[in-house]
Amino acid sequence: MQATLVIGNKNYSSWSLRPWLLLRHFGIVFEELRIPLNLSETPPLLRELSPTGKAPVLLHDGRTIWESLAICEYVNEVFLDVQGWPAGTGARAHARSLACEMHAGFSNLRGQWPMNLRRRGPMPINAALGQDLARIEIIWNECMETYGGPWLFGGFSIADAMFAPLALRLYCCQPPLSEASAGYVLKILEHPAIMDWLAAARLETEVLQESEAAYRLAEPGNC
Ligand SMILES: N[C@@H](CCC(=O)N[C@@H](CS)C(=O)NCC(=O)O)C(=O)O
């Protein structure tokens, strides 16, 4: 039975992108139901589909699966024959740790640079944001050194799906990056599914004031 992935706006919904990318990368055919966020009709529509009233949510075989990482785990089990994580207990544990860290952490980066694919140009970096960026450098450099690239664990895994929106934020806000991290951002940008997502995002016209305001506060008119 075909699954339906409920997503938010492609320009803004970083959580939606994660399981969407995983499904697309592995060629899983699914239906996409886009519900624009922050409209007056959004909360009742999302509440009907998801217990948290948030996107993404996956509907499959009479089941409702919410939370991006839980959706990735379900996709891994049901559609990917558990190939969504790297082979090898050590690498798998490492990848799961990073995916959880991404899901639970990076609040400064997520708060100050919410995903807004229309933004382009350098943004100021305060101490808190700098800490998140430094941690990303450590993670990506360690992964490239340990597993040899081109993806975080060699082949594409759920860890890449989890970090992809963060890579797009770095593309939009252009902080200084090491060679390994810049290469990884480029690799994400060149993924055919990401190119499709970006093209669809460009066609969207909705404006989420909340996401725009974060940037205006940081530096008016900079990007
Ligand atoms: N922890 C959740 C976060 C989901 C989330 O915050 N989704 C946002 C869109 S990116 C949303 O649905 N916002 C609508 C709202 O909060 O009303 C996950 O990993 O899926």
The ligand as an SDF file (V2000), in Angstrom:
LIG
                    3D

 20 19  0  0  0  0  0  0  0  0999 V2000
    9.8430   17.3710   16.2330 N   0  0  0  0  0  0  0  0  0  0  0  0
    8.9840   17.4540   15.0750 C   0  0  0  0  0  0  0  0  0  0  0  0
    8.8850   18.8860   14.6210 C   0  0  0  0  0  0  0  0  0  0  0  0
    7.7330   19.1030   13.6440 C   0  0  0  0  0  0  0  0  0  0  0  0
    7.4650   20.5810   13.4020 C   0  0  0  0  0  0  0  0  0  0  0  0
    7.7660   21.4500   14.2530 O   0  0  0  0  0  0  0  0  0  0  0  0
    6.8580   20.8650   12.2660 N   0  0  0  0  0  0  0  0  0  0  0  0
    6.5080   22.2160   11.9060 C   0  0  0  0  0  0  0  0  0  0  0  0
    6.8270   22.4710   10.4430 C   0  0  0  0  0  0  0  0  0  0  0  0
    8.5340   22.3370   10.0910 S   0  0  0  0  0  0  0  0  0  0  0  0
    5.0050   22.3890   12.0250 C   0  0  0  0  0  0  0  0  0  0  0  0
    4.2520   21.5160   11.6840 O   0  0  0  0  0  0  0  0  0  0  0  0
    4.5580   23.5380   12.5060 N   0  0  0  0  0  0  0  0  0  0  0  0
    3.1660   23.8390   12.5630 C   0  0  0  0  0  0  0  0  0  0  0  0
    2.7850   24.3400   13.8870 C   0  0  0  0  0  0  0  0  0  0  0  0
    3.6070   24.2980   14.8070 O   0  0  0  0  0  0  0  0  0  0  0  0
    1.6350   24.7780   13.9900 O   0  0  0  0  0  0  0  0  0  0  0  0
    9.5100   16.5020   13.9910 C   0  0  0  0  0  0  0  0  0  0  0  0
   10.6590   16.0910   14.0780 O   0  0  0  0  0  0  0  0  0  0  0  0
    8.7540   16.1330   13.0700 O   0  0  0  0  0  0  0  0  0  0  0  0
  1  2  1  0
  2  3  1  0
  2 18  1  0
  3  4  1  0
  4  5  1  0
  5  6  2  0
  5  7  1  0
  7  8  1  0
  8  9  1  0
  8 11  1  0
  9 10  1  0
 11 12  2  0
 11 13  1  0
 13 14  1  0
 14 15  1  0
 15 16  2  0
 15 17  1  0
 18 19  2  0
 18 20  1  0
M  END
$$$$
